[in-house]
Amino acid sequence: MKIIAKAIEVVSWTNTEGKINPIRFRISNDDKSISVIKIDKVITIDKEKLAGNNMLVFRCQGIIKGSERLYELKYELGTCKWILFKI
């Protein structure tokens, strides 16, 4: 997987225990267009500390440009920001 580290917009839902479940995300491309990518499956959810910031790491699977791909989304707990980290 290649590191992207790009800010994204995510649609997610949270259950009563506070577990976050991402559904889809939107990313702006280099040509200023916007792509919406549906998250078909969340494979793993891990916690990590990156540069002193607590993060949740979601390893996901979905279809990007017609092929099934694995990618990593990171959710920064302190600022509530989402990052497409690896693809």
PDB file with one MODEL, atoms N, CA, C and O in Angstrom:
MODEL        1
ATOM      1  N   MET A   1       0.841  -1.183   0.000  1.00  0.00           N
ATOM      2  CA  MET A   1       0.000   0.000   0.000  1.00  0.00           C
ATOM      3  C   MET A   1       0.885   1.245   0.000  1.00  0.00           C
ATOM      4  O   MET A   1       1.955   1.263   0.609  1.00  0.00           O
ATOM      5  N   LYS A   2       0.423   2.280  -0.691  1.00  0.00           N
ATOM      6  CA  LYS A   2       1.150   3.534  -0.797  1.00  0.00           C
ATOM      7  C   LYS A   2       0.571   4.550   0.191  1.00  0.00           C
ATOM      8  O   LYS A   2      -0.647   4.647   0.339  1.00  0.00           O
ATOM      9  N   ILE A   3       1.432   5.296   0.858  1.00  0.00           N
ATOM     10  CA  ILE A   3       0.975   6.299   1.828  1.00  0.00           C
ATOM     11  C   ILE A   3       0.477   7.536   1.086  1.00  0.00           C
ATOM     12  O   ILE A   3       1.180   8.104   0.250  1.00  0.00           O
ATOM     13  N   ILE A   4      -0.763   7.942   1.412  1.00  0.00           N
ATOM     14  CA  ILE A   4      -1.406   9.108   0.804  1.00  0.00           C
ATOM     15  C   ILE A   4      -1.484  10.262   1.817  1.00  0.00           C
ATOM     16  O   ILE A   4      -1.097  11.390   1.512  1.00  0.00           O
ATOM     17  N   ALA A   5      -1.988   9.966   3.022  1.00  0.00           N
ATOM     18  CA  ALA A   5      -2.161  10.932   4.113  1.00  0.00           C
ATOM     19  C   ALA A   5      -2.908  12.187   3.651  1.00  0.00           C
ATOM     20  O   ALA A   5      -2.388  13.299   3.742  1.00  0.00           O
ATOM     21  N   LYS A   6      -4.126  11.992   3.158  1.00  0.00           N
ATOM     22  CA  LYS A   6      -4.943  13.078   2.641  1.00  0.00           C
ATOM     23  C   LYS A   6      -6.225  13.201   3.462  1.00  0.00           C
ATOM     24  O   LYS A   6      -6.856  12.192   3.778  1.00  0.00           O
ATOM     25  N   ALA A   7      -6.612  14.422   3.806  1.00  0.00           N
ATOM     26  CA  ALA A   7      -7.842  14.653   4.571  1.00  0.00           C
ATOM     27  C   ALA A   7      -9.054  14.300   3.716  1.00  0.00           C
ATOM     28  O   ALA A   7      -9.100  14.607   2.525  1.00  0.00           O
ATOM     29  N   ILE A   8     -10.038  13.648   4.344  1.00  0.00           N
ATOM     30  CA  ILE A   8     -11.240  13.222   3.630  1.00  0.00           C
ATOM     31  C   ILE A   8     -12.476  13.544   4.453  1.00  0.00           C
ATOM     32  O   ILE A   8     -12.388  13.835   5.646  1.00  0.00           O
ATOM     33  N   GLU A   9     -13.640  13.488   3.791  1.00  0.00           N
ATOM     34  CA  GLU A   9     -14.927  13.609   4.454  1.00  0.00           C
ATOM     35  C   GLU A   9     -15.519  12.217   4.556  1.00  0.00           C
ATOM     36  O   GLU A   9     -15.513  11.468   3.579  1.00  0.00           O
ATOM     37  N   VAL A  10     -16.035  11.858   5.734  1.00  0.00           N
ATOM     38  CA  VAL A  10     -16.530  10.501   5.965  1.00  0.00           C
ATOM     39  C   VAL A  10     -17.949  10.555   6.501  1.00  0.00           C
ATOM     40  O   VAL A  10     -18.283  11.392   7.340  1.00  0.00           O
ATOM     41  N   VAL A  11     -18.784   9.638   5.998  1.00  0.00           N
ATOM     42  CA  VAL A  11     -20.107   9.400   6.565  1.00  0.00           C
ATOM     43  C   VAL A  11     -19.982   8.143   7.413  1.00  0.00           C
ATOM     44  O   VAL A  11     -19.550   7.099   6.926  1.00  0.00           O
ATOM     45  N   SER A  12     -20.361   8.245   8.686  1.00  0.00           N
ATOM     46  CA  SER A  12     -20.248   7.100   9.597  1.00  0.00           C
ATOM     47  C   SER A  12     -21.420   7.112  10.567  1.00  0.00           C
ATOM     48  O   SER A  12     -22.145   8.100  10.676  1.00  0.00           O
ATOM     49  N   TRP A  13     -21.589   6.009  11.261  1.00  0.00           N
ATOM     50  CA  TRP A  13     -22.571   5.943  12.338  1.00  0.00           C
ATOM     51  C   TRP A  13     -21.879   5.403  13.580  1.00  0.00           C
ATOM     52  O   TRP A  13     -20.868   4.706  13.497  1.00  0.00           O
ATOM     53  N   THR A  14     -22.438   5.736  14.719  1.00  0.00           N
ATOM     54  CA  THR A  14     -21.869   5.340  16.003  1.00  0.00           C
ATOM     55  C   THR A  14     -22.941   4.622  16.806  1.00  0.00           C
ATOM     56  O   THR A  14     -24.077   5.088  16.895  1.00  0.00           O
ATOM     57  N   ASN A  15     -22.573   3.476  17.395  1.00  0.00           N
ATOM     58  CA  ASN A  15     -23.558   2.746  18.199  1.00  0.00           C
ATOM     59  C   ASN A  15     -23.616   3.332  19.612  1.00  0.00           C
ATOM     60  O   ASN A  15     -22.910   4.295  19.911  1.00  0.00           O
ATOM     61  N   THR A  16     -24.445   2.764  20.474  1.00  0.00           N
ATOM     62  CA  THR A  16     -24.643   3.306  21.821  1.00  0.00           C
ATOM     63  C   THR A  16     -23.408   3.171  22.701  1.00  0.00           C
ATOM     64  O   THR A  16     -23.294   3.869  23.708  1.00  0.00           O
ATOM     65  N   GLU A  17     -22.482   2.286  22.341  1.00  0.00           N
ATOM     66  CA  GLU A  17     -21.243   2.127  23.108  1.00  0.00           C
ATOM     67  C   GLU A  17     -20.128   3.026  22.609  1.00  0.00           C
ATOM     68  O   GLU A  17     -19.041   3.033  23.185  1.00  0.00           O
ATOM     69  N   GLY A  18     -20.375   3.790  21.542  1.00  0.00           N
ATOM     70  CA  GLY A  18     -19.379   4.721  21.019  1.00  0.00           C
ATOM     71  C   GLY A  18     -18.502   4.160  19.919  1.00  0.00           C
ATOM     72  O   GLY A  18     -17.535   4.809  19.518  1.00  0.00           O
ATOM     73  N   LYS A  19     -18.810   2.973  19.420  1.00  0.00           N
ATOM     74  CA  LYS A  19     -18.011   2.384  18.344  1.00  0.00           C
ATOM     75  C   LYS A  19     -18.366   3.056  17.022  1.00  0.00           C
ATOM     76  O   LYS A  19     -19.541   3.140  16.662  1.00  0.00           O
ATOM     77  N   ILE A  20     -17.348   3.538  16.295  1.00  0.00           N
ATOM     78  CA  ILE A  20     -17.531   4.235  15.029  1.00  0.00           C
ATOM     79  C   ILE A  20     -17.521   3.226  13.889  1.00  0.00           C
ATOM     80  O   ILE A  20     -16.671   2.337  13.841  1.00  0.00           O
ATOM     81  N   ASN A  21     -18.478   3.370  12.969  1.00  0.00           N
ATOM     82  CA  ASN A  21     -18.578   2.497  11.801  1.00  0.00           C
ATOM     83  C   ASN A  21     -18.632   3.364  10.549  1.00  0.00           C
ATOM     84  O   ASN A  21     -19.686   3.927  10.250  1.00  0.00           O
ATOM     85  N   PRO A  22     -17.528   3.491   9.803  1.00  0.00           N
ATOM     86  CA  PRO A  22     -17.552   4.299   8.581  1.00  0.00           C
ATOM     87  C   PRO A  22     -18.349   3.598   7.479  1.00  0.00           C
ATOM     88  O   PRO A  22     -18.309   2.374   7.358  1.00  0.00           O
ATOM     89  N   ILE A  23     -19.075   4.389   6.676  1.00  0.00           N
ATOM     90  CA  ILE A  23     -19.908   3.857   5.607  1.00  0.00           C
ATOM     91  C   ILE A  23     -19.311   4.182   4.234  1.00  0.00           C
ATOM     92  O   ILE A  23     -19.157   3.294   3.396  1.00  0.00           O
ATOM     93  N   ARG A  24     -18.979   5.449   4.009  1.00  0.00           N
ATOM     94  CA  ARG A  24     -18.367   5.866   2.751  1.00  0.00           C
ATOM     95  C   ARG A  24     -17.572   7.145   3.000  1.00  0.00           C
ATOM     96  O   ARG A  24     -17.752   7.819   4.014  1.00  0.00           O
ATOM     97  N   PHE A  25     -16.688   7.467   2.051  1.00  0.00           N
ATOM     98  CA  PHE A  25     -15.924   8.691   2.169  1.00  0.00           C
ATOM     99  C   PHE A  25     -15.815   9.386   0.823  1.00  0.00           C
ATOM    100  O   PHE A  25     -15.995   8.786  -0.236  1.00  0.00           O
ATOM    101  N   ARG A  26     -15.512  10.675   0.907  1.00  0.00           N
ATOM    102  CA  ARG A  26     -15.394  11.523  -0.272  1.00  0.00           C
ATOM    103  C   ARG A  26     -14.006  12.143  -0.274  1.00  0.00           C
ATOM    104  O   ARG A  26     -13.531  12.654   0.741  1.00  0.00           O
ATOM    105  N   ILE A  27     -13.364  12.085  -1.442  1.00  0.00           N
ATOM    106  CA  ILE A  27     -12.011  12.602  -1.563  1.00  0.00           C
ATOM    107  C   ILE A  27     -11.918  13.453  -2.820  1.00  0.00           C
ATOM    108  O   ILE A  27     -12.524  13.129  -3.841  1.00  0.00           O
ATOM    109  N   SER A  28     -11.158  14.545  -2.746  1.00  0.00           N
ATOM    110  CA  SER A  28     -10.953  15.371  -3.942  1.00  0.00           C
ATOM    111  C   SER A  28      -9.732  14.854  -4.690  1.00  0.00           C
ATOM    112  O   SER A  28      -8.690  14.582  -4.095  1.00  0.00           O
ATOM    113  N   ASN A  29      -9.880  14.724  -6.001  1.00  0.00           N
ATOM    114  CA  ASN A  29      -8.815  14.225  -6.854  1.00  0.00           C
ATOM    115  C   ASN A  29      -7.890  15.356  -7.288  1.00  0.00           C
ATOM    116  O   ASN A  29      -8.161  16.525  -7.015  1.00  0.00           O
ATOM    117  N   ASP A  30      -6.812  15.011  -7.956  1.00  0.00           N
ATOM    118  CA  ASP A  30      -5.846  16.001  -8.422  1.00  0.00           C
ATOM    119  C   ASP A  30      -6.447  16.953  -9.455  1.00  0.00           C
ATOM    120  O   ASP A  30      -6.036  18.109  -9.550  1.00  0.00           O
ATOM    121  N   ASP A  31      -7.422  16.465 -10.231  1.00  0.00           N
ATOM    122  CA  ASP A  31      -8.043  17.311 -11.256  1.00  0.00           C
ATOM    123  C   ASP A  31      -9.256  18.076 -10.719  1.00  0.00           C
ATOM    124  O   ASP A  31     -10.103  18.511 -11.499  1.00  0.00           O
ATOM    125  N   LYS A  32      -9.345  18.242  -9.416  1.00  0.00           N
ATOM    126  CA  LYS A  32     -10.394  18.997  -8.706  1.00  0.00           C
ATOM    127  C   LYS A  32     -11.765  18.320  -8.729  1.00  0.00           C
ATOM    128  O   LYS A  32     -12.742  18.913  -8.271  1.00  0.00           O
ATOM    129  N   SER A  33     -11.865  17.090  -9.253  1.00  0.00           N
ATOM    130  CA  SER A  33     -13.130  16.358  -9.183  1.00  0.00           C
ATOM    131  C   SER A  33     -13.226  15.648  -7.832  1.00  0.00           C
ATOM    132  O   SER A  33     -12.241  15.543  -7.101  1.00  0.00           O
ATOM    133  N   ILE A  34     -14.422  15.166  -7.514  1.00  0.00           N
ATOM    134  CA  ILE A  34     -14.648  14.522  -6.225  1.00  0.00           C
ATOM    135  C   ILE A  34     -15.093  13.083  -6.461  1.00  0.00           C
ATOM    136  O   ILE A  34     -15.958  12.825  -7.299  1.00  0.00           O
ATOM    137  N   SER A  35     -14.504  12.152  -5.727  1.00  0.00           N
ATOM    138  CA  SER A  35     -14.878  10.742  -5.807  1.00  0.00           C
ATOM    139  C   SER A  35     -15.501  10.311  -4.488  1.00  0.00           C
ATOM    140  O   SER A  35     -15.016  10.663  -3.414  1.00  0.00           O
ATOM    141  N   VAL A  36     -16.587   9.542  -4.584  1.00  0.00           N
ATOM    142  CA  VAL A  36     -17.226   8.966  -3.404  1.00  0.00           C
ATOM    143  C   VAL A  36     -16.954   7.467  -3.437  1.00  0.00           C
ATOM    144  O   VAL A  36     -17.258   6.796  -4.424  1.00  0.00           O
ATOM    145  N   ILE A  37     -16.378   6.944  -2.351  1.00  0.00           N
ATOM    146  CA  ILE A  37     -15.999   5.539  -2.280  1.00  0.00           C
ATOM    147  C   ILE A  37     -16.751   4.887  -1.127  1.00  0.00           C
ATOM    148  O   ILE A  37     -16.660   5.326   0.019  1.00  0.00           O
ATOM    149  N   LYS A  38     -17.499   3.825  -1.451  1.00  0.00           N
ATOM    150  CA  LYS A  38     -18.267   3.087  -0.459  1.00  0.00           C
ATOM    151  C   LYS A  38     -17.342   2.083   0.234  1.00  0.00           C
ATOM    152  O   LYS A  38     -16.557   1.397  -0.420  1.00  0.00           O
ATOM    153  N   ILE A  39     -17.443   2.007   1.540  1.00  0.00           N
ATOM    154  CA  ILE A  39     -16.664   1.052   2.322  1.00  0.00           C
ATOM    155  C   ILE A  39     -17.473  -0.233   2.407  1.00  0.00           C
ATOM    156  O   ILE A  39     -18.495  -0.290   3.091  1.00  0.00           O
ATOM    157  N   ASP A  40     -17.006  -1.272   1.703  1.00  0.00           N
ATOM    158  CA  ASP A  40     -17.734  -2.535   1.685  1.00  0.00           C
ATOM    159  C   ASP A  40     -17.545  -3.319   2.975  1.00  0.00           C
ATOM    160  O   ASP A  40     -18.480  -3.958   3.458  1.00  0.00           O
ATOM    161  N   LYS A  41     -16.333  -3.271   3.538  1.00  0.00           N
ATOM    162  CA  LYS A  41     -16.044  -4.082   4.717  1.00  0.00           C
ATOM    163  C   LYS A  41     -14.937  -3.435   5.536  1.00  0.00           C
ATOM    164  O   LYS A  41     -13.922  -3.003   4.989  1.00  0.00           O
ATOM    165  N   VAL A  42     -15.138  -3.369   6.858  1.00  0.00           N
ATOM    166  CA  VAL A  42     -14.075  -2.953   7.775  1.00  0.00           C
ATOM    167  C   VAL A  42     -13.423  -4.233   8.279  1.00  0.00           C
ATOM    168  O   VAL A  42     -14.064  -5.037   8.956  1.00  0.00           O
ATOM    169  N   ILE A  43     -12.160  -4.421   7.953  1.00  0.00           N
ATOM    170  CA  ILE A  43     -11.457  -5.655   8.293  1.00  0.00           C
ATOM    171  C   ILE A  43     -10.951  -5.626   9.725  1.00  0.00           C
ATOM    172  O   ILE A  43     -11.206  -6.553  10.494  1.00  0.00           O
ATOM    173  N   THR A  44     -10.235  -4.565  10.090  1.00  0.00           N
ATOM    174  CA  THR A  44      -9.730  -4.432  11.459  1.00  0.00           C
ATOM    175  C   THR A  44      -9.859  -2.988  11.933  1.00  0.00           C
ATOM    176  O   THR A  44      -9.903  -2.054  11.132  1.00  0.00           O
ATOM    177  N   ILE A  45      -9.919  -2.829  13.249  1.00  0.00           N
ATOM    178  CA  ILE A  45      -9.883  -1.514  13.893  1.00  0.00           C
ATOM    179  C   ILE A  45      -8.809  -1.586  14.971  1.00  0.00           C
ATOM    180  O   ILE A  45      -8.897  -2.407  15.884  1.00  0.00           O
ATOM    181  N   ASP A  46      -7.799  -0.731  14.869  1.00  0.00           N
ATOM    182  CA  ASP A  46      -6.706  -0.698  15.835  1.00  0.00           C
ATOM    183  C   ASP A  46      -6.567   0.704  16.398  1.00  0.00           C
ATOM    184  O   ASP A  46      -7.046   1.678  15.817  1.00  0.00           O
ATOM    185  N   LYS A  47      -5.898   0.788  17.546  1.00  0.00           N
ATOM    186  CA  LYS A  47      -5.573   2.085  18.141  1.00  0.00           C
ATOM    187  C   LYS A  47      -4.082   2.311  17.995  1.00  0.00           C
ATOM    188  O   LYS A  47      -3.288   1.378  18.112  1.00  0.00           O
ATOM    189  N   GLU A  48      -3.701   3.563  17.736  1.00  0.00           N
ATOM    190  CA  GLU A  48      -2.280   3.900  17.676  1.00  0.00           C
ATOM    191  C   GLU A  48      -2.083   5.337  18.112  1.00  0.00           C
ATOM    192  O   GLU A  48      -3.021   6.133  18.145  1.00  0.00           O
ATOM    193  N   LYS A  49      -0.839   5.653  18.446  1.00  0.00           N
ATOM    194  CA  LYS A  49      -0.477   7.006  18.828  1.00  0.00           C
ATOM    195  C   LYS A  49       0.524   7.496  17.792  1.00  0.00           C
ATOM    196  O   LYS A  49       1.631   6.967  17.703  1.00  0.00           O
ATOM    197  N   LEU A  50       0.147   8.501  17.008  1.00  0.00           N
ATOM    198  CA  LEU A  50       0.989   9.039  15.952  1.00  0.00           C
ATOM    199  C   LEU A  50       1.300  10.496  16.272  1.00  0.00           C
ATOM    200  O   LEU A  50       0.394  11.327  16.333  1.00  0.00           O
ATOM    201  N   ALA A  51       2.558  10.803  16.473  1.00  0.00           N
ATOM    202  CA  ALA A  51       3.013  12.164  16.805  1.00  0.00           C
ATOM    203  C   ALA A  51       2.275  12.707  18.035  1.00  0.00           C
ATOM    204  O   ALA A  51       1.947  13.892  18.087  1.00  0.00           O
ATOM    205  N   GLY A  52       2.019  11.852  19.012  1.00  0.00           N
ATOM    206  CA  GLY A  52       1.358  12.253  20.243  1.00  0.00           C
ATOM    207  C   GLY A  52      -0.156  12.314  20.163  1.00  0.00           C
ATOM    208  O   GLY A  52      -0.811  12.658  21.147  1.00  0.00           O
ATOM    209  N   ASN A  53      -0.726  11.986  19.011  1.00  0.00           N
ATOM    210  CA  ASN A  53      -2.177  12.019  18.830  1.00  0.00           C
ATOM    211  C   ASN A  53      -2.738  10.604  18.826  1.00  0.00           C
ATOM    212  O   ASN A  53      -2.249   9.743  18.094  1.00  0.00           O
ATOM    213  N   ASN A  54      -3.760  10.359  19.640  1.00  0.00           N
ATOM    214  CA  ASN A  54      -4.425   9.061  19.646  1.00  0.00           C
ATOM    215  C   ASN A  54      -5.290   8.940  18.402  1.00  0.00           C
ATOM    216  O   ASN A  54      -6.034   9.858  18.056  1.00  0.00           O
ATOM    217  N   MET A  55      -5.184   7.789  17.730  1.00  0.00           N
ATOM    218  CA  MET A  55      -5.927   7.574  16.495  1.00  0.00           C
ATOM    219  C   MET A  55      -6.526   6.189  16.456  1.00  0.00           C
ATOM    220  O   MET A  55      -5.990   5.249  17.043  1.00  0.00           O
ATOM    221  N   LEU A  56      -7.653   6.068  15.754  1.00  0.00           N
ATOM    222  CA  LEU A  56      -8.220   4.772  15.413  1.00  0.00           C
ATOM    223  C   LEU A  56      -7.849   4.498  13.962  1.00  0.00           C
ATOM    224  O   LEU A  56      -8.020   5.361  13.101  1.00  0.00           O
ATOM    225  N   VAL A  57      -7.348   3.311  13.692  1.00  0.00           N
ATOM    226  CA  VAL A  57      -6.942   2.926  12.339  1.00  0.00           C
ATOM    227  C   VAL A  57      -7.922   1.878  11.831  1.00  0.00           C
ATOM    228  O   VAL A  57      -8.046   0.797  12.406  1.00  0.00           O
ATOM    229  N   PHE A  58      -8.615   2.207  10.751  1.00  0.00           N
ATOM    230  CA  PHE A  58      -9.585   1.313  10.136  1.00  0.00           C
ATOM    231  C   PHE A  58      -8.971   0.750   8.859  1.00  0.00           C
ATOM    232  O   PHE A  58      -8.711   1.497   7.915  1.00  0.00           O
ATOM    233  N   ARG A  59      -8.737  -0.563   8.820  1.00  0.00           N
ATOM    234  CA  ARG A  59      -8.293  -1.214   7.582  1.00  0.00           C
ATOM    235  C   ARG A  59      -9.554  -1.688   6.888  1.00  0.00           C
ATOM    236  O   ARG A  59     -10.300  -2.506   7.424  1.00  0.00           O
ATOM    237  N   CYS A  60      -9.787  -1.166   5.686  1.00  0.00           N
ATOM    238  CA  CYS A  60     -11.049  -1.371   4.989  1.00  0.00           C
ATOM    239  C   CYS A  60     -10.836  -1.974   3.604  1.00  0.00           C
ATOM    240  O   CYS A  60      -9.723  -2.050   3.085  1.00  0.00           O
ATOM    241  N   GLN A  61     -11.962  -2.397   3.036  1.00  0.00           N
ATOM    242  CA  GLN A  61     -11.964  -2.973   1.697  1.00  0.00           C
ATOM    243  C   GLN A  61     -13.124  -2.358   0.929  1.00  0.00           C
ATOM    244  O   GLN A  61     -14.223  -2.209   1.464  1.00  0.00           O
ATOM    245  N   GLY A  62     -12.876  -1.999  -0.332  1.00  0.00           N
ATOM    246  CA  GLY A  62     -13.925  -1.429  -1.162  1.00  0.00           C
ATOM    247  C   GLY A  62     -13.493  -1.372  -2.610  1.00  0.00           C
ATOM    248  O   GLY A  62     -12.351  -1.685  -2.947  1.00  0.00           O
ATOM    249  N   ILE A  63     -14.421  -0.966  -3.463  1.00  0.00           N
ATOM    250  CA  ILE A  63     -14.137  -0.893  -4.890  1.00  0.00           C
ATOM    251  C   ILE A  63     -13.741   0.538  -5.243  1.00  0.00           C
ATOM    252  O   ILE A  63     -14.506   1.479  -5.032  1.00  0.00           O
ATOM    253  N   ILE A  64     -12.531   0.684  -5.784  1.00  0.00           N
ATOM    254  CA  ILE A  64     -12.011   1.973  -6.211  1.00  0.00           C
ATOM    255  C   ILE A  64     -11.635   1.846  -7.683  1.00  0.00           C
ATOM    256  O   ILE A  64     -10.813   1.007  -8.051  1.00  0.00           O
ATOM    257  N   LYS A  65     -12.244   2.687  -8.526  1.00  0.00           N
ATOM    258  CA  LYS A  65     -12.000   2.684  -9.970  1.00  0.00           C
ATOM    259  C   LYS A  65     -12.165   1.293 -10.581  1.00  0.00           C
ATOM    260  O   LYS A  65     -11.363   0.877 -11.418  1.00  0.00           O
ATOM    261  N   GLY A  66     -13.197   0.588 -10.163  1.00  0.00           N
ATOM    262  CA  GLY A  66     -13.539  -0.690 -10.755  1.00  0.00           C
ATOM    263  C   GLY A  66     -12.811  -1.910 -10.217  1.00  0.00           C
ATOM    264  O   GLY A  66     -13.096  -3.024 -10.656  1.00  0.00           O
ATOM    265  N   SER A  67     -11.882  -1.745  -9.285  1.00  0.00           N
ATOM    266  CA  SER A  67     -11.186  -2.909  -8.731  1.00  0.00           C
ATOM    267  C   SER A  67     -11.256  -2.891  -7.202  1.00  0.00           C
ATOM    268  O   SER A  67     -11.263  -1.830  -6.577  1.00  0.00           O
ATOM    269  N   GLU A  68     -11.308  -4.072  -6.625  1.00  0.00           N
ATOM    270  CA  GLU A  68     -11.382  -4.201  -5.166  1.00  0.00           C
ATOM    271  C   GLU A  68     -10.015  -3.888  -4.564  1.00  0.00           C
ATOM    272  O   GLU A  68      -9.003  -4.463  -4.964  1.00  0.00           O
ATOM    273  N   ARG A  69      -9.997  -2.961  -3.589  1.00  0.00           N
ATOM    274  CA  ARG A  69      -8.738  -2.501  -3.012  1.00  0.00           C
ATOM    275  C   ARG A  69      -8.818  -2.511  -1.492  1.00  0.00           C
ATOM    276  O   ARG A  69      -9.902  -2.409  -0.917  1.00  0.00           O
ATOM    277  N   LEU A  70      -7.662  -2.635  -0.846  1.00  0.00           N
ATOM    278  CA  LEU A  70      -7.529  -2.441   0.593  1.00  0.00           C
ATOM    279  C   LEU A  70      -7.001  -1.036   0.828  1.00  0.00           C
ATOM    280  O   LEU A  70      -6.181  -0.536   0.058  1.00  0.00           O
ATOM    281  N   TYR A  71      -7.475  -0.398   1.895  1.00  0.00           N
ATOM    282  CA  TYR A  71      -6.986   0.929   2.233  1.00  0.00           C
ATOM    283  C   TYR A  71      -7.121   1.144   3.733  1.00  0.00           C
ATOM    284  O   TYR A  71      -7.838   0.411   4.415  1.00  0.00           O
ATOM    285  N   GLU A  72      -6.424   2.159   4.239  1.00  0.00           N
ATOM    286  CA  GLU A  72      -6.437   2.490   5.661  1.00  0.00           C
ATOM    287  C   GLU A  72      -6.976   3.888   5.865  1.00  0.00           C
ATOM    288  O   GLU A  72      -6.514   4.847   5.246  1.00  0.00           O
ATOM    289  N   LEU A  73      -7.966   3.991   6.751  1.00  0.00           N
ATOM    290  CA  LEU A  73      -8.489   5.278   7.183  1.00  0.00           C
ATOM    291  C   LEU A  73      -8.068   5.489   8.623  1.00  0.00           C
ATOM    292  O   LEU A  73      -8.093   4.558   9.427  1.00  0.00           O
ATOM    293  N   LYS A  74      -7.682   6.714   8.947  1.00  0.00           N
ATOM    294  CA  LYS A  74      -7.338   7.036  10.330  1.00  0.00           C
ATOM    295  C   LYS A  74      -8.279   8.123  10.829  1.00  0.00           C
ATOM    296  O   LYS A  74      -8.587   9.085  10.125  1.00  0.00           O
ATOM    297  N   TYR A  75      -8.726   7.936  12.070  1.00  0.00           N
ATOM    298  CA  TYR A  75      -9.600   8.901  12.736  1.00  0.00           C
ATOM    299  C   TYR A  75      -8.857   9.454  13.928  1.00  0.00           C
ATOM    300  O   TYR A  75      -8.526   8.717  14.857  1.00  0.00           O
ATOM    301  N   GLU A  76      -8.593  10.748  13.908  1.00  0.00           N
ATOM    302  CA  GLU A  76      -7.867  11.393  14.999  1.00  0.00           C
ATOM    303  C   GLU A  76      -8.856  11.757  16.100  1.00  0.00           C
ATOM    304  O   GLU A  76      -9.749  12.579  15.893  1.00  0.00           O
ATOM    305  N   LEU A  77      -8.694  11.141  17.276  1.00  0.00           N
ATOM    306  CA  LEU A  77      -9.658  11.300  18.361  1.00  0.00           C
ATOM    307  C   LEU A  77      -9.683  12.714  18.931  1.00  0.00           C
ATOM    308  O   LEU A  77     -10.746  13.190  19.329  1.00  0.00           O
ATOM    309  N   GLY A  78      -8.558  13.388  18.981  1.00  0.00           N
ATOM    310  CA  GLY A  78      -8.486  14.726  19.569  1.00  0.00           C
ATOM    311  C   GLY A  78      -9.173  15.793  18.731  1.00  0.00           C
ATOM    312  O   GLY A  78      -9.793  16.703  19.284  1.00  0.00           O
ATOM    313  N   THR A  79      -9.078  15.701  17.417  1.00  0.00           N
ATOM    314  CA  THR A  79      -9.638  16.729  16.536  1.00  0.00           C
ATOM    315  C   THR A  79     -10.829  16.245  15.720  1.00  0.00           C
ATOM    316  O   THR A  79     -11.449  17.041  15.014  1.00  0.00           O
ATOM    317  N   CYS A  80     -11.166  14.953  15.800  1.00  0.00           N
ATOM    318  CA  CYS A  80     -12.280  14.353  15.057  1.00  0.00           C
ATOM    319  C   CYS A  80     -12.100  14.491  13.547  1.00  0.00           C
ATOM    320  O   CYS A  80     -13.075  14.700  12.825  1.00  0.00           O
ATOM    321  N   LYS A  81     -10.865  14.377  13.066  1.00  0.00           N
ATOM    322  CA  LYS A  81     -10.583  14.462  11.633  1.00  0.00           C
ATOM    323  C   LYS A  81     -10.289  13.077  11.076  1.00  0.00           C
ATOM    324  O   LYS A  81      -9.722  12.224  11.758  1.00  0.00           O
ATOM    325  N   TRP A  82     -10.688  12.867   9.815  1.00  0.00           N
ATOM    326  CA  TRP A  82     -10.448  11.627   9.098  1.00  0.00           C
ATOM    327  C   TRP A  82      -9.346  11.825   8.078  1.00  0.00           C
ATOM    328  O   TRP A  82      -9.243  12.883   7.458  1.00  0.00           O
ATOM    329  N   ILE A  83      -8.506  10.779   7.902  1.00  0.00           N
ATOM    330  CA  ILE A  83      -7.406  10.814   6.945  1.00  0.00           C
ATOM    331  C   ILE A  83      -7.395   9.509   6.166  1.00  0.00           C
ATOM    332  O   ILE A  83      -7.457   8.428   6.752  1.00  0.00           O
ATOM    333  N   LEU A  84      -7.314   9.610   4.843  1.00  0.00           N
ATOM    334  CA  LEU A  84      -7.043   8.437   4.026  1.00  0.00           C
ATOM    335  C   LEU A  84      -5.531   8.272   4.068  1.00  0.00           C
ATOM    336  O   LEU A  84      -4.800   9.036   3.437  1.00  0.00           O
ATOM    337  N   PHE A  85      -5.063   7.276   4.812  1.00  0.00           N
ATOM    338  CA  PHE A  85      -3.636   7.163   5.065  1.00  0.00           C
ATOM    339  C   PHE A  85      -2.916   6.324   4.021  1.00  0.00           C
ATOM    340  O   PHE A  85      -1.910   6.766   3.465  1.00  0.00           O
ATOM    341  N   LYS A  86      -3.415   5.117   3.744  1.00  0.00           N
ATOM    342  CA  LYS A  86      -2.769   4.241   2.770  1.00  0.00           C
ATOM    343  C   LYS A  86      -3.795   3.711   1.785  1.00  0.00           C
ATOM    344  O   LYS A  86      -4.964   3.514   2.117  1.00  0.00           O
ATOM    345  N   ILE A  87      -3.329   3.488   0.568  1.00  0.00           N
ATOM    346  CA  ILE A  87      -4.183   2.888  -0.450  1.00  0.00           C
ATOM    347  C   ILE A  87      -3.335   2.004  -1.354  1.00  0.00           C
ATOM    348  O   ILE A  87      -3.857   1.396  -2.288  1.00  0.00           O
TER     349      ILE A  87
ENDMDL
END
